[in-house]
């Protein structure tokens, strides 16, 4: 079974440029998460989708970050314009959530973003 | 607000030493607890989880964790570590289906 796929794995851009990350979750998983992980810290949730609906985007900096999950499968996270402080690893995870139960999340390899 | 505290940021052990990593969370109520591990160059993956029942749970690779409700703790243990346990370990107690990850503990096992 294929795991969570993310691309690109690495991205280097100059500040003020736009950047987009793509995630393909595990087939059948209804819930998709985007996290940001800064060096030396644990992952921090940016947005969580249940199917197509963003059910928690309270931590997403909406002035420059946007996300979408068309058809409840793949998802894209965009930053426009990028700032130096956005340098981090962006992780995508998916899980199958049934009746509000907590379940294991499966993580992708992440995209390491460097903003110069 | 919910919070997670991992007390050890960097631990260095020799092979065969015993390991205990601390994790404390700040909220009560129904608790489901997870430990994740990230081996060098690999994805975050589940190490073990606690939902209910026996507070001592077993995970992969000989790891175990004990839920102590009165102390709001879910410490990770392994009686004898191996070089291959070198990794970063994250405690993640979720609430409302949002995972609050701790800052992580880097474990370095010397051969």
Interface residues (C-beta under 8 A of the other chain):
Chain A: X3 X4 X31 X33 X40 X41 X42 X43 X44 X45 X48 X56 X91 X93 X97 X100 X102 X104 X105 X106 X107 X108 X109 X110
Chain B: X4 X9 X32 X34 X36 X43 X44 X45 X46 X49 X51 X90 X92 X94 X97 X98 X99 X101 X102 X103 X104
